[in-house]
């Protein structure tokens, strides 16, 4: 299956872009000397979902596995299996294939967020009257060879009766960033911080359906010549949904410098990240029991190591020096949750 790409923090993309531009070994077509245009769409707080379209059928998937009606994730496979939903997805598939010239025997995967009541707590989307699939990307091919297509349509309410929507029918923002000019990076931060703060205060996607409440943030992807560059995808989250510590929603340009292992663990191993680990277990089809603790600790450790690599480096810390403390905090949290459930 094709898994949806991991999305970085903004400061990690800034650092990466400057490294790419400064490296003589990076091919010219990958360098970013011109401003990059980014499209921002509302980041929805549900669970990642995908539908792989093949001649032999439609296959529902979570972020990490193929789903079946018998082995599901919040009822998503059962949703895809409904005849009226299958028909709508096949219609969309045919339109995308016709527009992009993709043959019918290639794997075409729609990615979206499966969101609504019973999926997440404390957000506007949890108060929607029923679950819905909001598509935000489409890819062609399999595994690491797959590539994203700039072919996700706006389709308004065409498939509203079967609860399928396009994220492009919500608010869309466009901003440019020249990674080599600090003033344009700072200008983007000012704009994106204000927008993210607005989304967190009142989720625009929820408001579209008459529901008010907290939103999560914004996902930014490059468009134009850089479309499909997943190494440039980033997200800006409000304070309530960030996986790292700190007050306010201002988007950091530089990684935080932390004084020692204890400060790093407080910063990186937040309740948001620990709870996200529980959600990932659900996506993997694993129960919150002691048998799943190894998978949980592995995910938390890998997530911290990947997302907070810049903070580790800036603080002069090595992963092997903090890993034990990260694991200990995650372990205590998991045991308490397993006992509570």
N, C-alpha and C positions, 0 to 999 in steps of 0.2 A: 504494500500500500504506500501511497504518498502521504507523508505526515506534513502538517502545516508547520511552517518555519517558526523557530524561536524568535521572539521579538526583543531587541535590546533596549537599554536605557539610552537617553540622548547623549550623555557624556561619553558613553562607550563608542557610539557611532562617530562622534567628533574626533575622538582619539584615533579610531581606525582610519577615518578619511585622511587625517593628517599624516598618518603612517604611510598610507597608500601613496599619497602625493610625494612623500619624501623618499620613497624607496626606488633605487635604480633598477631593481629586479622586477618591478610590477609593470606589466604591459601598458602601453599608452592608453588603450581603450578602457582600462579600468581606473585610470586616474581621474581626479575630480577637480580640475583647475577652474572650471566654470561653475556658476551657481547651479544648484540642484533644486528643482521644483518638487515639493512634497504635497501630497494630497492627504488631508486629515479627515477621518470619519469617526463617529462615536464608537468608543470601545464598550462593548456590551458585556455585562457580567452574567454569564450563564455557564455553559460547558461547550467546549470545542466539538464541532460535529462536521462530518463530511459525507458525501455521497459519491461513490465511484460508479461511473456509467460505462458499462460494457455491453456488447451484444447479448450476452447470456443473462443479463439482469442488472439491477441496481443493488449496490452493496453499501450499507450504512457503516460508518466507522466513528470511533471516538478519536481523541488525539493519539492514542497508542495502540488500538486494536480494532479488528473488524468485529462488528456487532451482529447479533442475530436476535430474533424475537424472543428466543429462549434465554439468551445471554446478552441482555440489553444494557443501556446506560440512560436512565431516566425516561425510558419509553421511546427513544429516538428511532430504533430499528422498527418498532411497531408502527410508528408514524410513517416512515418511508414505505412500509409495506402496504399501506392503505391504497386501494386502486386509484382514487382520485388524486392522491399525492404523487404516486408513481407516474400518472399521466401528465401532471403538471411539470414534473422534473424532466420527463422525456421530451416535452415540448421545449423547455428551456435548452436542453441538451442539443436538440435538432437545430435551434436557432444559433447557438454558439458555434456548432460545427459548420453550419452554412456560412456564417460570417468569417470564420477563421480558416476554413478549408481543411478541417481535421477529418480524416477518414473515420468511418463508423466502427472500425475494429481497434482504434486506439483508446486507451483509458483516459477518460475525461473526469476530473474530480471537482465537484463543487465543495467549497469550504464555507462554513458559516458558524453562527452561534445558535445553539438550541437553548432558548431562554424562556422564562415565565415562572408561574407559581411552582413552588416546591424545589427550585433549583438553587437559589442563593438567598441569603438573608440580608435584610437591611438595605435593599436597593429598590428603586422604582419598579424594575422589571418583575420582581417577585409578586407585584400586585396586578400584573396583567390578568385578564380574565381566563386566558388559556395559553398553553405553550405555543411558541412559534419558531420557525427557522428563518434566520436572517442571513442571507448569503453575502459574503464579503470578498471572495476570491474564486478563481477557477484555474485549474492547472491541467496540463496534458502530459502524458507519459507516466512512467512508473518509478518509484523509489527516488534515488538521488539524481536520476537522469530527467525527472519531470521538470517542466518549466511553467511559470505562470503566464497566463494570457491576459492581455488588456482587453477583455471581452465581456466582463460582467455587465449586464445591461441594467438600466433603470426600467422597472416595469410597473411602478405604481401599485395599484390595487388589483392587477390582473389575476393574481393568485391569492388574493386576500381570503377567499372562502376556504382555502386549504391551509392557510396560515404560513405562506411562504412570501418573504419580502426581500428586497435588495437594500443593503446598507446605503447605497448611493441615492436612495429616495429619502434619506434623512439629511441632516446638515452635512455639508462638505466644505472644507476649507482648503485653500491653496496658499502656500508660503514658500519663499525661496531662501536657501541657505548657501552661502559661500563659506565652506569650511576653513578656508585659508585666510579669511578676514574676520578678526575677532568682533568687529563692530556689527557685522551682519549676523553672527552667531548670537551675540547679546540681544540684538533686535528681535530675532526669532524667539528667544527665551521669553522676552517681555510679552510678545503676542500670544505664544503658546501657553504661558502660565495663566494669562487672563482667560483664555478660552477654556483651559482645563478646569479652572476654578468655577466657571459658569456651568460646565457640564456636571461637575460634582454637585453643585448646589441644586441643579434642576436637570435631571436626565432628559435630553431632548427626544430620545427615542420613546421613552415612557410617555412624555407629553404628547407625542404624535397620536397616542391611543387614549388620551385623556387621563393618564396616570401621572401623578406628581411624586417626586422622591429623589433620592440620591442617585447620581450617576458615577461611573468609574473613571473615565478619562477619554483619551483620544489615541488612535493608532495612525501613524504617519508612514506612508510608503512613497517612494520616488515615482514620478510619472515622466512622460516624455522619453528622451534617449536612455534614461537610467531605469526605466520600468523593468521590474523583475529582479532587480538587484536586492536580494533578501539580506545581504550584508549591510544594507542601509535602512532597513525597517527599524522603527523605534516607537516607543509608546510613552505617553505622558499621563501619569495617574494623579488623581487627587489624593490628599493626605489619608483619607479613610481606607484607601485600597493599595497604598504603597507597601512593598515587601521589605522596605528598609525604614529605619527610625528617622526621626526629625520632625519638626513642626512646619506647618504651612505647605503650600503646594508648589512653591517656586522650583523650577526645573534646574537641577545643577548642571553647570558646564564642566566642572572639574570634580573628580572623585573626592570624597570626604577623607580627611586624615584623622585616624583614630589612635588614641594613646593606649595601646596595649590590647591583649587578647580579650579581656572582659568587655572593653568598650566596643570592640569589633563584634562580639557575639550579641551584645545588646542592640547594636545597629542592624546587623544582618539577619538575626534569627528572631523575627517579629512574629506576633500572633497571626498576622495576615499570611506570612509565608508558611507557618506551621499549619494553618487551616487549609491553605492551598494544597499542601501535601496530602491532607485527608481527601480533598476533592480528586486529586490525581489517582489515589487508590481506587476511588469509585470508577473513574474512567478506565482503569486497568481491570476492573471487575473483581477487585480484592476487598474482603471485608475488613472492618476496623477491629481486628482481633490480634492477639499476640503473635499469631502465625505470620501476620503481614508486617510486623515491625521492621524486619530487615529491609523490605522493599521501601518502606516509608523513610527510614534513616538514609538509605542510599539516595533516594530522590532529594531529600532536604540537603544533604551534603553536596551533591552534584549541582543543585540549583544555587546554593550559596557560592560555591567555588566558581561557577560560571558568571553569575550576575554581579558578584562583588570582587572580581579579580582586580579591577582598577583600585578599589579601596585597599585591598591587601598590599598591592605594590606601593601605593602612595604612603601607606602606614609603615612600610618596612617590615611587614609580617610575612611569614611563609605559611602555606596551607597546612603543613604537617604540625605547626605549632598551635593552630587554632582548631583543627579538625576534631580533636577529642572533646573540646568544650562545646563546639557546635553540636556534636553527636549527643552529648550529655543533656543539653537543653531540649533537643528534639525528642530524645528518649523519654524524659520525664513528662513532656507534654503528651506524647502518644500513649503512655501507660495510663495517665489520668483520663484521657478520652476513651480508651478501650474499656476501662473499668466503669466509666459513666454510662456508656452505651450498653 
